[in-house]
């Protein structure tokens, strides 16, 4: 096995940690969702919306979806509701990315890091698109999941809303997702009043 092949396998083993990294989201079956599952469905969502935003670089968007949470391989998922210190979170994920990407050949390592950095900076149209979809995929998961009885659906009505204004497609999707959230919230309130 050549060095690049061994490096790719080493990277995959470490990235595979995301399969066991639990998020604060529950599946319809009632188990905790993994970061890998979230990233997969985020990429799927981006793919099915791609033709509605032909001005964006679809390949870059898909790659960004796949790498945006790689830093959680060692640090785990920190819920937005926990309101983490953004600087400390970024530093921890930066260290995790350096460790995770270290086995890879230079070119691949630079590309993955650059995509991850671009997503986190949120300046480009592609990064803003992925950020908006990332938040909405999370909310869709919350709306579909078998969540604890005290789950805070109201939080989701504001969560990541600012990113949806980046594109009309995102704004329409956000409206539909918010409608589902309001319905889920109403069902929760109805069940509490019984």
Backbone as JSON, one array per atom type, in Angstrom:
{
  "sequence": "XXXXXXXXXXXXXXXXXXXXXXXXXXXXXXXXXXXXXXXXXXXXXXXXXXXXXXXXXXXXXXXXXXXXXXXXXXXXXXXXXXXXXXXXXXXXXXXXXXXXXXXXXXXXXXXXXXXXXXXXXXXXXXXXXXXXXXXXXXXXXXXXXXXXXXXXXXXXXXXXXXXXXXXXXXXXXXXXXXXXXXXXXXXXXXXXXX",
  "N": [[0.86, -1.18, 0.0], [0.62, 2.18, -0.94], [1.89, 5.34, 0.38], [-0.02, 7.44, 0.17], [-2.43, 6.05, -0.07], [-2.56, 4.73, 2.39], [-2.72, 7.0, 3.98], [-5.2, 8.07, 3.25], [-6.9, 6.04, 4.15], [-6.34, 6.18, 6.89], [-7.32, 8.74, 7.44], [-10.06, 8.33, 6.82], [-10.74, 6.46, 8.8], [-10.55, 8.04, 11.11], [-12.38, 10.12, 10.49], [-14.61, 8.59, 10.5], [-15.42, 8.58, 13.1], [-17.44, 10.37, 13.32], [-19.73, 8.98, 12.85], [-20.42, 7.99, 15.28], [-20.7, 10.22, 16.79], [-22.87, 11.87, 18.66], [-25.67, 14.01, 18.21], [-27.72, 16.77, 19.39], [-30.3, 15.95, 18.57], [-33.07, 14.0, 17.61], [-34.01, 10.95, 16.04], [-36.84, 9.81, 14.0], [-37.3, 7.31, 15.08], [-36.52, 7.62, 17.69], [-33.88, 7.56, 18.6], [-30.66, 9.11, 19.22], [-29.43, 11.3, 16.76], [-26.61, 11.03, 14.56], [-23.64, 12.96, 13.82], [-22.63, 12.31, 11.32], [-24.92, 11.35, 10.0], [-26.44, 13.68, 9.9], [-24.79, 15.32, 8.26], [-24.84, 13.85, 5.9], [-27.59, 14.02, 5.17], [-27.84, 16.75, 4.91], [-26.17, 17.2, 2.68], [-27.68, 15.8, 0.8], [-30.03, 17.34, 0.76], [-28.95, 19.75, -0.23], [-28.21, 18.86, -2.76], [-30.69, 18.23, -4.01], [-31.79, 20.73, -4.21], [-30.1, 22.08, -5.86], [-30.47, 22.74, -8.65], [-32.17, 24.87, -8.49], [-30.68, 27.03, -7.88], [-28.74, 27.9, -9.93], [-26.66, 29.68, -10.25], [-24.84, 29.25, -8.29], [-21.95, 27.37, -7.15], [-22.34, 24.17, -7.4], [-20.85, 21.8, -6.93], [-18.94, 22.66, -5.09], [-20.62, 23.35, -2.99], [-21.71, 20.84, -2.24], [-19.36, 19.55, -1.38], [-18.7, 21.23, 0.75], [-20.85, 20.76, 2.45], [-20.24, 18.18, 3.24], [-17.87, 18.5, 4.68], [-18.34, 20.38, 6.66], [-18.84, 19.84, 9.39], [-16.67, 18.35, 10.24], [-14.85, 18.96, 12.25], [-16.09, 18.14, 14.54], [-15.41, 15.57, 15.04], [-13.62, 15.0, 17.07], [-14.29, 16.77, 19.07], [-16.99, 16.65, 19.46], [-20.54, 17.34, 19.17], [-21.83, 20.5, 19.82], [-24.6, 21.89, 21.11], [-26.45, 24.55, 19.66], [-28.21, 25.82, 21.27], [-27.01, 25.69, 23.72], [-25.41, 27.83, 23.69], [-22.52, 28.25, 23.14], [-19.19, 29.57, 23.72], [-18.14, 31.31, 21.0], [-15.48, 31.77, 20.1], [-13.89, 29.97, 21.58], [-15.05, 27.58, 20.74], [-14.44, 27.64, 18.01], [-11.62, 27.58, 18.11], [-11.2, 25.03, 19.27], [-12.34, 23.39, 17.29], [-10.67, 24.03, 15.2], [-8.21, 22.95, 16.04], [-9.0, 20.28, 16.08], [-9.55, 19.87, 13.36], [-6.98, 20.2, 12.25], [-5.7, 17.97, 13.38], [-7.31, 15.86, 12.39], [-7.08, 16.11, 9.58], [-4.39, 15.79, 9.2], [-3.1, 13.31, 8.26], [-3.49, 13.35, 5.51], [-2.52, 13.87, 2.03], [-0.87, 16.89, 0.96], [-2.34, 18.59, -0.98], [-5.04, 17.68, -0.9], [-5.53, 17.96, 1.82], [-5.28, 20.75, 2.11], [-7.42, 21.58, 0.46], [-9.73, 20.51, 1.77], [-9.52, 21.77, 4.26], [-9.69, 24.44, 3.47], [-12.31, 24.56, 2.42], [-13.75, 24.0, 4.76], [-12.99, 26.21, 6.33], [-13.99, 28.3, 4.73], [-16.74, 27.8, 4.94], [-17.12, 28.27, 7.72], [-16.42, 30.98, 7.91], [-18.41, 32.11, 6.41], [-18.8, 33.94, 4.28], [-18.9, 33.76, 1.46], [-21.28, 33.19, -1.22], [-21.88, 30.49, -1.53], [-21.12, 29.44, 0.97], [-22.92, 30.77, 2.67], [-25.29, 29.69, 1.7], [-24.98, 26.97, 2.38], [-24.8, 27.23, 5.17], [-27.4, 28.16, 5.76], [-28.94, 25.95, 4.89], [-27.9, 24.01, 6.57], [-28.82, 24.8, 9.11], [-31.56, 24.59, 8.63], [-31.88, 21.87, 7.97], [-31.32, 20.72, 10.4], [-33.49, 21.68, 11.91], [-35.62, 20.48, 10.53], [-35.06, 17.83, 11.16], [-35.52, 17.97, 13.92], [-38.26, 18.5, 13.82], [-39.23, 16.14, 12.79], [-38.38, 14.22, 14.52], [-38.54, 11.95, 17.36], [-38.76, 13.5, 20.04], [-37.64, 14.6, 23.36], [-40.15, 15.34, 25.85], [-40.0, 17.98, 26.77], [-38.92, 19.43, 24.73], [-37.65, 22.3, 23.02], [-39.3, 23.86, 20.8], [-39.86, 26.47, 20.11], [-37.41, 27.8, 20.13], [-36.34, 26.98, 17.7], [-37.75, 28.47, 15.84], [-36.47, 30.86, 15.6], [-33.85, 30.13, 15.25], [-31.04, 30.33, 13.27], [-32.35, 31.84, 11.38], [-31.52, 34.19, 10.11], [-29.84, 33.42, 8.02], [-31.47, 32.5, 6.0], [-32.3, 34.57, 4.42], [-30.51, 34.88, 2.41], [-31.1, 33.96, -0.14], [-33.84, 33.64, -2.42], [-34.93, 31.03, -2.7], [-34.08, 29.8, -0.37], [-35.44, 31.35, 1.49], [-38.12, 30.67, 0.94], [-38.07, 27.93, 1.55], [-37.44, 28.07, 4.24], [-39.74, 29.28, 5.26], [-41.6, 27.2, 4.9], [-40.45, 25.23, 6.55], [-40.59, 26.54, 9.01], [-43.36, 26.63, 9.28], [-43.95, 23.91, 9.64], [-42.64, 23.64, 12.07], [-44.16, 25.31, 13.74], [-46.55, 23.86, 13.7], [-45.7, 21.51, 14.98], [-45.03, 22.53, 17.47], [-47.55, 23.39, 18.3], [-48.88, 20.92, 18.53], [-47.38, 19.86, 20.62], [-48.02, 21.68, 22.69], [-50.77, 21.24, 22.84], [-50.82, 18.58, 23.75], [-49.77, 18.89, 26.28], [-51.75, 20.26, 27.58], [-53.72, 18.48, 28.04]],
  "CA": [[0.0, 0.0, 0.0], [1.46, 3.37, -0.96], [1.67, 6.25, 1.51], [-1.27, 8.18, 0.0], [-3.54, 5.13, 0.23], [-2.58, 4.57, 3.85], [-3.16, 8.27, 4.55], [-6.64, 8.18, 3.02], [-7.55, 5.11, 5.07], [-6.2, 6.73, 8.24], [-8.29, 9.84, 7.53], [-11.41, 7.76, 6.86], [-10.96, 5.87, 10.13], [-10.79, 9.13, 12.06], [-13.64, 10.78, 10.12], [-15.66, 7.65, 10.88], [-15.87, 8.91, 14.46], [-18.68, 11.15, 13.2], [-20.87, 8.04, 12.89], [-20.74, 7.79, 16.69], [-20.82, 11.52, 17.44], [-24.3, 12.15, 18.79], [-26.13, 15.4, 18.2], [-28.91, 17.0, 20.21], [-31.44, 15.76, 17.67], [-33.54, 12.62, 17.69], [-34.61, 10.4, 14.81], [-38.23, 9.4, 14.21], [-37.3, 6.11, 15.92], [-36.25, 8.0, 19.06], [-32.47, 7.53, 19.02], [-29.91, 10.33, 18.9], [-28.86, 11.37, 15.42], [-25.16, 11.23, 14.53], [-23.18, 14.04, 12.96], [-22.52, 11.77, 9.96], [-26.27, 11.32, 9.42], [-26.81, 15.08, 9.62], [-24.02, 15.79, 7.11], [-25.35, 13.15, 4.71], [-28.88, 14.56, 4.74], [-27.57, 18.12, 4.47], [-25.68, 17.09, 1.3], [-28.82, 15.38, -0.01], [-30.87, 18.53, 0.63], [-28.26, 20.66, -1.15], [-28.25, 18.28, -4.1], [-32.02, 18.34, -4.62], [-32.07, 22.15, -4.44], [-29.03, 22.65, -6.68], [-30.91, 23.34, -9.92], [-32.91, 26.1, -8.2], [-29.69, 28.1, -7.68], [-27.67, 27.56, -10.88], [-25.55, 30.63, -10.16], [-23.91, 28.79, -7.25], [-21.08, 26.24, -7.48], [-22.95, 23.01, -6.76], [-19.84, 20.86, -6.43], [-18.37, 23.25, -3.87], [-21.65, 23.26, -1.95], [-21.75, 19.45, -1.75], [-18.14, 19.31, -0.61], [-18.8, 21.99, 2.0], [-21.79, 20.02, 3.31], [-19.58, 16.99, 3.78], [-16.77, 18.83, 5.6], [-18.65, 21.48, 7.58], [-18.81, 19.41, 10.8], [-15.56, 17.42, 10.5], [-14.22, 19.32, 13.52], [-16.79, 17.49, 15.65], [-14.92, 14.19, 15.19], [-12.95, 14.89, 18.37], [-14.88, 17.68, 20.05], [-18.41, 16.37, 19.62], [-21.49, 18.37, 18.76], [-22.26, 21.39, 20.89], [-25.88, 22.45, 20.73], [-26.53, 26.01, 19.55], [-28.99, 26.29, 22.42], [-26.08, 25.79, 24.85], [-24.78, 29.13, 23.52], [-21.1, 28.12, 23.43], [-18.31, 30.68, 23.38], [-17.77, 31.05, 19.61], [-14.03, 31.73, 19.91], [-13.4, 28.7, 22.13], [-15.54, 26.51, 19.86], [-13.65, 27.69, 16.77], [-10.26, 27.1, 18.42], [-11.26, 23.58, 19.46], [-12.57, 22.75, 15.99], [-9.45, 24.27, 14.41], [-7.26, 21.92, 16.48], [-9.53, 18.99, 15.62], [-9.35, 19.79, 11.91], [-5.55, 19.97, 12.01], [-5.42, 16.58, 13.72], [-8.04, 14.96, 11.5], [-6.58, 16.21, 8.21], [-2.93, 15.63, 9.16], [-2.54, 12.22, 7.46], [-3.77, 13.49, 4.08], [-1.56, 14.58, 1.18], [-1.0, 18.35, 1.03], [-3.39, 19.19, -1.8], [-6.35, 17.3, -0.36], [-5.62, 18.57, 3.15], [-5.54, 22.18, 1.91], [-8.77, 21.76, -0.08], [-10.73, 20.25, 2.81], [-9.42, 22.83, 5.26], [-10.18, 25.67, 2.85], [-13.77, 24.46, 2.38], [-14.22, 24.12, 6.14], [-12.77, 27.6, 6.73], [-14.94, 29.12, 3.98], [-18.05, 27.6, 5.57], [-17.14, 28.93, 9.02], [-16.4, 32.43, 7.74], [-19.75, 32.44, 5.92], [-18.77, 35.15, 3.45], [-19.27, 33.48, 0.07], [-22.68, 32.79, -1.46], [-21.97, 29.05, -1.27], [-21.06, 29.22, 2.43], [-24.19, 31.22, 3.25], [-26.29, 28.7, 1.27], [-24.8, 25.77, 3.22], [-25.17, 27.58, 6.55], [-28.86, 28.19, 5.84], [-29.45, 24.58, 4.79], [-27.45, 23.31, 7.78], [-29.77, 25.12, 10.19], [-32.89, 24.06, 8.29], [-31.87, 20.41, 8.07], [-31.41, 20.44, 11.84], [-34.86, 21.93, 12.35], [-36.45, 19.42, 9.95], [-34.82, 16.66, 12.0], [-36.26, 18.2, 15.17], [-39.7, 18.4, 13.55], [-39.55, 14.75, 12.47], [-37.86, 13.31, 15.54], [-39.26, 11.63, 18.6], [-37.98, 14.32, 20.96], [-38.1, 14.64, 24.75], [-41.37, 16.11, 26.03], [-39.75, 19.4, 27.03], [-38.14, 19.98, 23.62], [-37.95, 23.72, 22.81], [-39.56, 24.16, 19.39], [-39.83, 27.94, 19.91], [-36.03, 28.16, 19.81], [-36.11, 26.73, 16.28], [-38.39, 29.49, 15.0], [-35.48, 31.93, 15.4], [-32.53, 29.53, 15.0], [-30.48, 30.42, 11.92], [-33.27, 32.53, 10.47], [-30.81, 35.23, 9.35], [-29.21, 32.86, 6.83], [-32.47, 32.21, 4.97], [-32.5, 35.73, 3.54], [-29.44, 34.9, 1.41], [-31.58, 33.54, -1.47], [-35.3, 33.42, -2.38], [-35.21, 29.6, -2.5], [-33.88, 29.55, 1.06], [-36.53, 32.02, 2.22], [-39.33, 29.85, 0.78], [-37.87, 26.7, 2.31], [-37.5, 28.42, 5.66], [-41.15, 29.48, 5.61], [-42.23, 25.87, 5.0], [-39.9, 24.57, 7.74], [-41.18, 27.21, 10.17], [-44.76, 26.2, 9.39], [-43.89, 22.59, 10.29], [-42.24, 23.84, 13.47], [-45.33, 25.83, 14.46], [-47.48, 22.73, 13.87], [-45.15, 20.61, 16.0], [-45.17, 23.26, 18.73], [-48.97, 23.35, 18.66], [-49.16, 19.55, 19.01], [-46.75, 19.74, 21.94], [-48.82, 22.45, 23.65], [-52.05, 20.54, 23.0], [-50.63, 17.38, 24.57], [-49.51, 19.32, 27.67], [-52.97, 20.79, 28.19], [-54.67, 17.37, 28.28]],
  "C": [[0.9, 1.24, 0.0], [1.05, 4.33, 0.16], [0.35, 7.02, 1.4], [-2.48, 7.31, 0.34], [-3.67, 4.93, 1.73], [-3.1, 5.84, 4.52], [-4.67, 8.44, 4.41], [-7.39, 7.27, 3.98], [-7.48, 5.6, 6.51], [-7.2, 7.88, 8.45], [-9.72, 9.3, 7.65], [-11.73, 7.14, 8.22], [-11.31, 6.96, 11.14], [-12.11, 9.85, 11.76], [-14.83, 9.89, 10.48], [-16.17, 7.86, 12.29], [-17.2, 9.66, 14.43], [-19.92, 10.26, 13.18], [-21.34, 7.83, 14.33], [-20.87, 9.1, 17.46], [-22.29, 11.91, 17.48], [-24.57, 13.65, 18.83], [-27.32, 15.54, 19.15], [-30.13, 17.03, 19.3], [-31.79, 14.28, 17.72], [-34.18, 12.21, 16.38], [-36.08, 10.09, 15.07], [-38.35, 8.15, 15.08], [-36.93, 6.38, 17.37], [-34.81, 7.89, 19.51], [-31.8, 8.84, 18.6], [-29.33, 10.22, 17.49], [-27.35, 11.55, 15.53], [-24.82, 12.41, 13.62], [-23.06, 13.55, 11.52], [-23.88, 11.74, 9.28], [-26.72, 12.73, 9.04], [-26.09, 15.57, 8.36], [-24.5, 15.14, 5.82], [-26.66, 13.79, 4.25], [-28.77, 16.02, 4.32], [-27.1, 18.11, 3.02], [-26.82, 16.69, 0.36], [-29.76, 16.56, -0.26], [-30.25, 19.51, -0.36], [-28.34, 20.16, -2.58], [-29.62, 18.46, -4.75], [-32.43, 19.79, -4.87], [-31.13, 22.8, -5.45], [-29.54, 23.34, -7.94], [-31.72, 24.62, -9.7], [-31.98, 27.29, -7.93], [-28.51, 27.85, -8.61], [-26.48, 28.51, -10.85], [-24.51, 30.22, -9.12], [-23.12, 27.58, -7.73], [-21.57, 25.01, -6.71], [-21.95, 22.02, -6.21], [-19.22, 21.37, -5.13], [-19.36, 23.13, -2.71], [-21.7, 21.85, -1.37], [-20.52, 19.12, -0.92], [-18.21, 20.0, 0.76], [-19.75, 21.3, 2.97], [-21.1, 18.85, 3.99], [-18.5, 17.33, 4.8], [-17.16, 19.79, 6.72], [-18.57, 21.09, 9.06], [-17.67, 18.43, 11.1], [-14.88, 17.69, 11.84], [-14.89, 18.68, 14.73], [-16.31, 16.06, 15.89], [-14.27, 13.98, 16.55], [-13.66, 15.68, 19.46], [-16.34, 17.39, 20.34], [-19.25, 17.54, 19.15], [-21.88, 19.19, 19.98], [-23.53, 22.08, 20.41], [-25.82, 23.97, 20.68], [-27.27, 26.58, 20.75], [-28.11, 26.44, 23.67], [-25.32, 27.11, 24.82], [-23.28, 29.09, 23.86], [-20.33, 29.39, 23.07], [-17.8, 30.44, 21.96], [-16.26, 30.96, 19.38], [-13.45, 30.41, 20.41], [-13.82, 27.53, 21.24], [-14.71, 26.47, 18.58], [-12.23, 27.19, 17.0], [-10.23, 25.59, 18.56], [-11.45, 22.86, 18.13], [-11.36, 22.92, 15.07], [-8.4, 23.21, 14.76], [-7.71, 20.54, 15.97], [-9.32, 18.82, 14.12], [-7.89, 19.52, 11.57], [-5.2, 18.51, 12.28], [-6.05, 15.62, 12.71], [-7.45, 14.94, 10.09], [-5.1, 15.88, 8.09], [-2.41, 14.46, 8.33], [-2.62, 12.45, 5.95], [-2.64, 14.17, 3.32], [-1.9, 16.08, 1.17], [-2.19, 18.93, 0.29], [-4.78, 18.92, -1.27], [-6.56, 17.97, 1.0], [-5.97, 20.06, 3.01], [-6.97, 22.42, 1.4], [-9.84, 21.58, 1.0], [-10.71, 21.35, 3.88], [-10.01, 24.13, 4.72], [-11.71, 25.68, 2.78], [-14.37, 24.65, 3.77], [-14.11, 25.57, 6.62], [-13.78, 28.52, 6.04], [-16.34, 29.01, 4.59], [-18.12, 28.4, 6.88], [-17.12, 30.45, 8.91], [-17.73, 32.93, 7.18], [-19.84, 33.67, 5.04], [-19.26, 34.88, 2.03], [-20.74, 33.06, -0.02], [-22.87, 31.31, -1.16], [-21.97, 28.76, 0.23], [-22.37, 29.65, 3.1], [-25.32, 30.25, 2.91], [-26.21, 27.47, 2.19], [-25.17, 26.07, 4.67], [-26.7, 27.57, 6.72], [-29.44, 26.78, 5.81], [-29.08, 23.77, 6.02], [-28.44, 23.55, 8.92], [-31.13, 24.49, 9.89], [-32.95, 22.55, 8.36], [-31.99, 20.0, 9.54], [-32.84, 20.61, 12.33], [-35.81, 20.87, 11.79], [-36.29, 18.14, 10.77], [-35.57, 16.79, 13.32], [-37.76, 18.01, 14.94], [-40.13, 16.95, 13.3], [-39.21, 13.78, 13.6], [-38.82, 13.04, 16.68], [-38.44, 12.26, 19.73], [-38.48, 14.19, 22.4], [-39.31, 15.56, 24.87], [-41.17, 17.6, 26.23], [-38.95, 20.06, 25.9], [-38.6, 21.4, 23.3], [-38.1, 24.03, 21.31], [-39.53, 25.66, 19.11], [-38.42, 28.41, 19.53], [-35.79, 28.03, 18.31], [-36.73, 27.77, 15.38], [-37.45, 30.67, 14.75], [-34.12, 31.39, 14.96], [-32.13, 29.62, 13.53], [-31.32, 31.17, 10.92], [-32.54, 33.54, 9.58], [-30.18, 34.7, 8.07], [-30.19, 32.64, 5.7], [-32.7, 33.38, 4.02], [-31.46, 35.8, 2.42], [-29.92, 34.58, 0.0], [-33.09, 33.3, -1.37], [-35.69, 31.96, -2.16], [-35.1, 29.26, -1.01], [-35.01, 30.16, 1.88], [-37.82, 31.2, 2.13], [-39.24, 28.56, 1.59], [-38.01, 26.98, 3.8], [-38.95, 28.63, 6.11], [-41.86, 28.14, 5.8], [-41.75, 25.14, 6.25], [-40.48, 25.21, 9.0], [-42.64, 26.82, 10.37], [-44.83, 24.82, 10.05], [-43.55, 22.72, 11.77], [-43.42, 24.35, 14.29], [-46.36, 24.73, 14.7], [-47.0, 21.78, 14.97], [-45.28, 21.23, 17.39], [-46.62, 23.21, 19.21], [-49.36, 21.97, 19.2], [-48.59, 19.34, 20.41], [-47.59, 20.46, 23.0], [-50.17, 21.79, 23.9], [-51.91, 19.33, 23.91], [-50.36, 17.74, 26.03], [-50.79, 19.77, 28.37], [-54.02, 19.7, 28.46], [-54.52, 16.81, 29.66]]
}
